Amino acid sequence: MGLIPLVLSDAPSFPLCMAIILGLLSATLIVLLVVSELCLQLRSEQLGGTGD
């Protein structure tokens, strides 16, 4: 949230701000997807499922 004002202004650090923001967003989405998929797989294995 703190980098949004820098992105909206004409600062020379615009590329760096965009790289940080997009890196944080992509890392967050990847972690959410991977962790939820691992939890689903582990839960199905504990319940005796086939892992589908």
PDB file with SEQRES, HELIX, SHEET and CRYST1 records, atoms N, CA, C and O in Angstrom:
SEQRES   1 A   52  MET GLY LEU ILE PRO LEU VAL LEU SER ASP ALA PRO SER          
SEQRES   2 A   52  PHE PRO LEU CYS MET ALA ILE ILE LEU GLY LEU LEU SER          
SEQRES   3 A   52  ALA THR LEU ILE VAL LEU LEU VAL VAL SER GLU LEU CYS          
SEQRES   4 A   52  LEU GLN LEU ARG SER GLU GLN LEU GLY GLY THR GLY ASP          
HELIX    1 AA1 ILE A    4  LEU A    8  1                                   5    
HELIX    2 AA2 PHE A   14  GLN A   46  1                                  33    
CRYST1    1.000    1.000    1.000  90.00  90.00  90.00 P 1           1          
ATOM      1  N   MET A   1       0.826  -1.198   0.000  1.00  0.00           N  
ATOM      2  CA  MET A   1       0.000   0.000   0.000  1.00  0.00           C  
ATOM      3  C   MET A   1       0.864   1.253   0.000  1.00  0.00           C  
ATOM      4  O   MET A   1       0.452   2.280  -0.539  1.00  0.00           O  
ATOM      5  N   GLY A   2       2.022   1.192   0.578  1.00  0.00           N  
ATOM      6  CA  GLY A   2       2.856   2.366   0.670  1.00  0.00           C  
ATOM      7  C   GLY A   2       3.525   2.744  -0.643  1.00  0.00           C  
ATOM      8  O   GLY A   2       3.994   3.872  -0.794  1.00  0.00           O  
ATOM      9  N   LEU A   3       3.575   1.817  -1.596  1.00  0.00           N  
ATOM     10  CA  LEU A   3       4.212   2.110  -2.873  1.00  0.00           C  
ATOM     11  C   LEU A   3       3.240   2.665  -3.908  1.00  0.00           C  
ATOM     12  O   LEU A   3       3.670   3.150  -4.954  1.00  0.00           O  
ATOM     13  N   ILE A   4       1.956   2.603  -3.641  1.00  0.00           N  
ATOM     14  CA  ILE A   4       0.960   3.072  -4.611  1.00  0.00           C  
ATOM     15  C   ILE A   4       1.115   4.566  -4.908  1.00  0.00           C  
ATOM     16  O   ILE A   4       1.022   4.942  -6.077  1.00  0.00           O  
ATOM     17  N   PRO A   5       1.346   5.441  -3.923  1.00  0.00           N  
ATOM     18  CA  PRO A   5       1.562   6.856  -4.269  1.00  0.00           C  
ATOM     19  C   PRO A   5       2.784   7.074  -5.170  1.00  0.00           C  
ATOM     20  O   PRO A   5       2.770   7.965  -6.019  1.00  0.00           O  
ATOM     21  N   LEU A   6       3.827   6.278  -4.994  1.00  0.00           N  
ATOM     22  CA  LEU A   6       4.992   6.419  -5.861  1.00  0.00           C  
ATOM     23  C   LEU A   6       4.688   5.974  -7.281  1.00  0.00           C  
ATOM     24  O   LEU A   6       5.199   6.557  -8.237  1.00  0.00           O  
ATOM     25  N   VAL A   7       3.865   4.950  -7.425  1.00  0.00           N  
ATOM     26  CA  VAL A   7       3.501   4.478  -8.760  1.00  0.00           C  
ATOM     27  C   VAL A   7       2.654   5.522  -9.473  1.00  0.00           C  
ATOM     28  O   VAL A   7       2.804   5.722 -10.679  1.00  0.00           O  
ATOM     29  N   LEU A   8       1.773   6.184  -8.748  1.00  0.00           N  
ATOM     30  CA  LEU A   8       0.875   7.161  -9.360  1.00  0.00           C  
ATOM     31  C   LEU A   8       1.575   8.481  -9.680  1.00  0.00           C  
ATOM     32  O   LEU A   8       1.083   9.252 -10.504  1.00  0.00           O  
ATOM     33  N   SER A   9       2.694   8.748  -9.052  1.00  0.00           N  
ATOM     34  CA  SER A   9       3.428   9.977  -9.345  1.00  0.00           C  
ATOM     35  C   SER A   9       4.413   9.712 -10.488  1.00  0.00           C  
ATOM     36  O   SER A   9       4.550   8.581 -10.953  1.00  0.00           O  
ATOM     37  N   ASP A  10       5.081  10.753 -10.923  1.00  0.00           N  
ATOM     38  CA  ASP A  10       6.066  10.624 -11.994  1.00  0.00           C  
ATOM     39  C   ASP A  10       7.469  10.463 -11.413  1.00  0.00           C  
ATOM     40  O   ASP A  10       8.406  11.153 -11.815  1.00  0.00           O  
ATOM     41  N   ALA A  11       7.592   9.569 -10.489  1.00  0.00           N  
ATOM     42  CA  ALA A  11       8.886   9.362  -9.846  1.00  0.00           C  
ATOM     43  C   ALA A  11       9.795   8.529 -10.744  1.00  0.00           C  
ATOM     44  O   ALA A  11       9.315   7.689 -11.504  1.00  0.00           O  
ATOM     45  N   PRO A  12      11.092   8.756 -10.662  1.00  0.00           N  
ATOM     46  CA  PRO A  12      12.016   7.939 -11.461  1.00  0.00           C  
ATOM     47  C   PRO A  12      12.105   6.490 -10.965  1.00  0.00           C  
ATOM     48  O   PRO A  12      12.687   5.634 -11.631  1.00  0.00           O  
ATOM     49  N   SER A  13      11.535   6.231  -9.813  1.00  0.00           N  
ATOM     50  CA  SER A  13      11.585   4.872  -9.268  1.00  0.00           C  
ATOM     51  C   SER A  13      10.352   4.058  -9.640  1.00  0.00           C  
ATOM     52  O   SER A  13      10.066   3.049  -8.995  1.00  0.00           O  
ATOM     53  N   PHE A  14       9.613   4.479 -10.674  1.00  0.00           N  
ATOM     54  CA  PHE A  14       8.404   3.776 -11.105  1.00  0.00           C  
ATOM     55  C   PHE A  14       8.667   2.306 -11.446  1.00  0.00           C  
ATOM     56  O   PHE A  14       7.907   1.451 -10.991  1.00  0.00           O  
ATOM     57  N   PRO A  15       9.710   1.968 -12.227  1.00  0.00           N  
ATOM     58  CA  PRO A  15       9.934   0.547 -12.542  1.00  0.00           C  
ATOM     59  C   PRO A  15      10.218  -0.299 -11.301  1.00  0.00           C  
ATOM     60  O   PRO A  15       9.767  -1.441 -11.208  1.00  0.00           O  
ATOM     61  N   LEU A  16      10.957   0.255 -10.359  1.00  0.00           N  
ATOM     62  CA  LEU A  16      11.241  -0.477  -9.134  1.00  0.00           C  
ATOM     63  C   LEU A  16       9.972  -0.704  -8.325  1.00  0.00           C  
ATOM     64  O   LEU A  16       9.761  -1.794  -7.793  1.00  0.00           O  
ATOM     65  N   CYS A  17       9.128   0.313  -8.228  1.00  0.00           N  
ATOM     66  CA  CYS A  17       7.868   0.179  -7.499  1.00  0.00           C  
ATOM     67  C   CYS A  17       6.974  -0.875  -8.137  1.00  0.00           C  
ATOM     68  O   CYS A  17       6.371  -1.688  -7.436  1.00  0.00           O  
ATOM     69  N   MET A  18       6.886  -0.865  -9.460  1.00  0.00           N  
ATOM     70  CA  MET A  18       6.059  -1.860 -10.150  1.00  0.00           C  
ATOM     71  C   MET A  18       6.613  -3.264  -9.953  1.00  0.00           C  
ATOM     72  O   MET A  18       5.844  -4.209  -9.777  1.00  0.00           O  
ATOM     73  N   ALA A  19       7.921  -3.415  -9.979  1.00  0.00           N  
ATOM     74  CA  ALA A  19       8.526  -4.731  -9.774  1.00  0.00           C  
ATOM     75  C   ALA A  19       8.225  -5.255  -8.373  1.00  0.00           C  
ATOM     76  O   ALA A  19       7.920  -6.435  -8.201  1.00  0.00           O  
ATOM     77  N   ILE A  20       8.309  -4.388  -7.384  1.00  0.00           N  
ATOM     78  CA  ILE A  20       8.032  -4.807  -6.006  1.00  0.00           C  
ATOM     79  C   ILE A  20       6.561  -5.161  -5.846  1.00  0.00           C  
ATOM     80  O   ILE A  20       6.237  -6.195  -5.263  1.00  0.00           O  
ATOM     81  N   ILE A  21       5.673  -4.326  -6.351  1.00  0.00           N  
ATOM     82  CA  ILE A  21       4.235  -4.572  -6.206  1.00  0.00           C  
ATOM     83  C   ILE A  21       3.834  -5.857  -6.917  1.00  0.00           C  
ATOM     84  O   ILE A  21       3.127  -6.684  -6.342  1.00  0.00           O  
ATOM     85  N   LEU A  22       4.273  -6.035  -8.157  1.00  0.00           N  
ATOM     86  CA  LEU A  22       3.910  -7.242  -8.900  1.00  0.00           C  
ATOM     87  C   LEU A  22       4.552  -8.490  -8.298  1.00  0.00           C  
ATOM     88  O   LEU A  22       3.953  -9.565  -8.327  1.00  0.00           O  
ATOM     89  N   GLY A  23       5.745  -8.361  -7.760  1.00  0.00           N  
ATOM     90  CA  GLY A  23       6.383  -9.490  -7.089  1.00  0.00           C  
ATOM     91  C   GLY A  23       5.620  -9.910  -5.837  1.00  0.00           C  
ATOM     92  O   GLY A  23       5.435 -11.101  -5.585  1.00  0.00           O  
ATOM     93  N   LEU A  24       5.182  -8.934  -5.060  1.00  0.00           N  
ATOM     94  CA  LEU A  24       4.404  -9.244  -3.865  1.00  0.00           C  
ATOM     95  C   LEU A  24       3.063  -9.879  -4.215  1.00  0.00           C  
ATOM     96  O   LEU A  24       2.635 -10.831  -3.563  1.00  0.00           O  
ATOM     97  N   LEU A  25       2.401  -9.353  -5.240  1.00  0.00           N  
ATOM     98  CA  LEU A  25       1.113  -9.909  -5.654  1.00  0.00           C  
ATOM     99  C   LEU A  25       1.256 -11.332  -6.182  1.00  0.00           C  
ATOM    100  O   LEU A  25       0.476 -12.213  -5.821  1.00  0.00           O  
ATOM    101  N   SER A  26       2.243 -11.551  -7.028  1.00  0.00           N  
ATOM    102  CA  SER A  26       2.406 -12.897  -7.583  1.00  0.00           C  
ATOM    103  C   SER A  26       2.827 -13.895  -6.506  1.00  0.00           C  
ATOM    104  O   SER A  26       2.348 -15.029  -6.501  1.00  0.00           O  
ATOM    105  N   ALA A  27       3.705 -13.496  -5.604  1.00  0.00           N  
ATOM    106  CA  ALA A  27       4.116 -14.396  -4.529  1.00  0.00           C  
ATOM    107  C   ALA A  27       2.940 -14.742  -3.622  1.00  0.00           C  
ATOM    108  O   ALA A  27       2.803 -15.886  -3.187  1.00  0.00           O  
ATOM    109  N   THR A  28       2.092 -13.758  -3.338  1.00  0.00           N  
ATOM    110  CA  THR A  28       0.926 -13.998  -2.503  1.00  0.00           C  
ATOM    111  C   THR A  28      -0.031 -14.981  -3.168  1.00  0.00           C  
ATOM    112  O   THR A  28      -0.514 -15.911  -2.522  1.00  0.00           O  
ATOM    113  N   LEU A  29      -0.305 -14.781  -4.448  1.00  0.00           N  
ATOM    114  CA  LEU A  29      -1.217 -15.679  -5.157  1.00  0.00           C  
ATOM    115  C   LEU A  29      -0.651 -17.095  -5.265  1.00  0.00           C  
ATOM    116  O   LEU A  29      -1.381 -18.072  -5.099  1.00  0.00           O  
ATOM    117  N   ILE A  30       0.639 -17.204  -5.542  1.00  0.00           N  
ATOM    118  CA  ILE A  30       1.252 -18.532  -5.642  1.00  0.00           C  
ATOM    119  C   ILE A  30       1.193 -19.252  -4.312  1.00  0.00           C  
ATOM    120  O   ILE A  30       0.864 -20.437  -4.262  1.00  0.00           O  
ATOM    121  N   VAL A  31       1.508 -18.551  -3.229  1.00  0.00           N  
ATOM    122  CA  VAL A  31       1.473 -19.181  -1.899  1.00  0.00           C  
ATOM    123  C   VAL A  31       0.053 -19.608  -1.553  1.00  0.00           C  
ATOM    124  O   VAL A  31      -0.146 -20.699  -1.019  1.00  0.00           O  
ATOM    125  N   LEU A  32      -0.936 -18.770  -1.845  1.00  0.00           N  
ATOM    126  CA  LEU A  32      -2.317 -19.139  -1.542  1.00  0.00           C  
ATOM    127  C   LEU A  32      -2.743 -20.379  -2.318  1.00  0.00           C  
ATOM    128  O   LEU A  32      -3.413 -21.251  -1.765  1.00  0.00           O  
ATOM    129  N   LEU A  33      -2.372 -20.469  -3.571  1.00  0.00           N  
ATOM    130  CA  LEU A  33      -2.749 -21.619  -4.379  1.00  0.00           C  
ATOM    131  C   LEU A  33      -2.015 -22.889  -3.950  1.00  0.00           C  
ATOM    132  O   LEU A  33      -2.627 -23.952  -3.845  1.00  0.00           O  
ATOM    133  N   VAL A  34      -0.719 -22.787  -3.703  1.00  0.00           N  
ATOM    134  CA  VAL A  34       0.079 -23.961  -3.345  1.00  0.00           C  
ATOM    135  C   VAL A  34      -0.320 -24.488  -1.972  1.00  0.00           C  
ATOM    136  O   VAL A  34      -0.485 -25.696  -1.802  1.00  0.00           O  
ATOM    137  N   VAL A  35      -0.477 -23.618  -1.006  1.00  0.00           N  
ATOM    138  CA  VAL A  35      -0.825 -24.051   0.346  1.00  0.00           C  
ATOM    139  C   VAL A  35      -2.219 -24.672   0.376  1.00  0.00           C  
ATOM    140  O   VAL A  35      -2.425 -25.684   1.046  1.00  0.00           O  
ATOM    141  N   SER A  36      -3.172 -24.087  -0.333  1.00  0.00           N  
ATOM    142  CA  SER A  36      -4.515 -24.657  -0.330  1.00  0.00           C  
ATOM    143  C   SER A  36      -4.528 -26.014  -1.025  1.00  0.00           C  
ATOM    144  O   SER A  36      -5.227 -26.924  -0.578  1.00  0.00           O  
ATOM    145  N   GLU A  37      -3.766 -26.170  -2.114  1.00  0.00           N  
ATOM    146  CA  GLU A  37      -3.703 -27.458  -2.804  1.00  0.00           C  
ATOM    147  C   GLU A  37      -3.034 -28.515  -1.930  1.00  0.00           C  
ATOM    148  O   GLU A  37      -3.482 -29.661  -1.898  1.00  0.00           O  
ATOM    149  N   LEU A  38      -1.979 -28.151  -1.227  1.00  0.00           N  
ATOM    150  CA  LEU A  38      -1.321 -29.097  -0.323  1.00  0.00           C  
ATOM    151  C   LEU A  38      -2.247 -29.516   0.812  1.00  0.00           C  
ATOM    152  O   LEU A  38      -2.271 -30.687   1.192  1.00  0.00           O  
ATOM    153  N   CYS A  39      -3.002 -28.580   1.349  1.00  0.00           N  
ATOM    154  CA  CYS A  39      -3.944 -28.921   2.416  1.00  0.00           C  
ATOM    155  C   CYS A  39      -5.013 -29.877   1.917  1.00  0.00           C  
ATOM    156  O   CYS A  39      -5.378 -30.815   2.625  1.00  0.00           O  
ATOM    157  N   LEU A  40      -5.517 -29.659   0.718  1.00  0.00           N  
ATOM    158  CA  LEU A  40      -6.521 -30.556   0.154  1.00  0.00           C  
ATOM    159  C   LEU A  40      -5.954 -31.953  -0.074  1.00  0.00           C  
ATOM    160  O   LEU A  40      -6.628 -32.946   0.201  1.00  0.00           O  
ATOM    161  N   GLN A  41      -4.733 -32.037  -0.570  1.00  0.00           N  
ATOM    162  CA  GLN A  41      -4.128 -33.336  -0.808  1.00  0.00           C  
ATOM    163  C   GLN A  41      -3.853 -34.066   0.493  1.00  0.00           C  
ATOM    164  O   GLN A  41      -4.112 -35.265   0.592  1.00  0.00           O  
ATOM    165  N   LEU A  42      -3.336 -33.372   1.487  1.00  0.00           N  
ATOM    166  CA  LEU A  42      -3.053 -34.019   2.773  1.00  0.00           C  
ATOM    167  C   LEU A  42      -4.327 -34.464   3.457  1.00  0.00           C  
ATOM    168  O   LEU A  42      -4.358 -35.535   4.064  1.00  0.00           O  
ATOM    169  N   ARG A  43      -5.375 -33.669   3.373  1.00  0.00           N  
ATOM    170  CA  ARG A  43      -6.640 -34.028   4.001  1.00  0.00           C  
ATOM    171  C   ARG A  43      -7.241 -35.256   3.321  1.00  0.00           C  
ATOM    172  O   ARG A  43      -7.770 -36.135   4.002  1.00  0.00           O  
ATOM    173  N   SER A  44      -7.171 -35.332   1.996  1.00  0.00           N  
ATOM    174  CA  SER A  44      -7.736 -36.490   1.296  1.00  0.00           C  
ATOM    175  C   SER A  44      -6.931 -37.747   1.599  1.00  0.00           C  
ATOM    176  O   SER A  44      -7.501 -38.836   1.651  1.00  0.00           O  
ATOM    177  N   GLU A  45      -5.620 -37.625   1.801  1.00  0.00           N  
ATOM    178  CA  GLU A  45      -4.803 -38.787   2.157  1.00  0.00           C  
ATOM    179  C   GLU A  45      -5.126 -39.254   3.572  1.00  0.00           C  
ATOM    180  O   GLU A  45      -5.138 -40.456   3.839  1.00  0.00           O  
ATOM    181  N   GLN A  46      -5.385 -38.323   4.475  1.00  0.00           N  
ATOM    182  CA  GLN A  46      -5.717 -38.705   5.846  1.00  0.00           C  
ATOM    183  C   GLN A  46      -7.074 -39.374   5.925  1.00  0.00           C  
ATOM    184  O   GLN A  46      -7.297 -40.227   6.784  1.00  0.00           O  
ATOM    185  N   LEU A  47      -7.990 -38.992   5.030  1.00  0.00           N  
ATOM    186  CA  LEU A  47      -9.318 -39.583   5.027  1.00  0.00           C  
ATOM    187  C   LEU A  47      -9.375 -40.875   4.235  1.00  0.00           C  
ATOM    188  O   LEU A  47     -10.430 -41.506   4.160  1.00  0.00           O  
ATOM    189  N   GLY A  48      -8.264 -41.279   3.643  1.00  0.00           N  
ATOM    190  CA  GLY A  48      -8.216 -42.519   2.895  1.00  0.00           C  
ATOM    191  C   GLY A  48      -8.644 -42.398   1.459  1.00  0.00           C  
ATOM    192  O   GLY A  48      -9.013 -43.390   0.832  1.00  0.00           O  
ATOM    193  N   GLY A  49      -8.599 -41.183   0.924  1.00  0.00           N  
ATOM    194  CA  GLY A  49      -9.003 -40.967  -0.463  1.00  0.00           C  
ATOM    195  C   GLY A  49      -7.893 -41.338  -1.413  1.00  0.00           C  
ATOM    196  O   GLY A  49      -6.800 -41.726  -1.001  1.00  0.00           O  
ATOM    197  N   THR A  50      -8.187 -41.213  -2.687  1.00  0.00           N  
ATOM    198  CA  THR A  50      -7.211 -41.559  -3.700  1.00  0.00           C  
ATOM    199  C   THR A  50      -6.350 -40.367  -4.102  1.00  0.00           C  
ATOM    200  O   THR A  50      -5.406 -40.539  -4.873  1.00  0.00           O  
ATOM    201  N   GLY A  51      -6.636 -39.183  -3.616  1.00  0.00           N  
ATOM    202  CA  GLY A  51      -5.852 -38.002  -3.938  1.00  0.00           C  
ATOM    203  C   GLY A  51      -6.351 -37.260  -5.150  1.00  0.00           C  
ATOM    204  O   GLY A  51      -5.665 -36.364  -5.641  1.00  0.00           O  
ATOM    205  N   ASP A  52      -7.531 -37.605  -5.654  1.00  0.00           N  
ATOM    206  CA  ASP A  52      -8.102 -36.925  -6.833  1.00  0.00           C  
ATOM    207  C   ASP A  52      -8.772 -35.639  -6.439  1.00  0.00           C  
ATOM    208  O   ASP A  52      -9.307 -34.934  -7.295  1.00  0.00           O  
TER     209      ASP A  52                                                      
END                                                                             
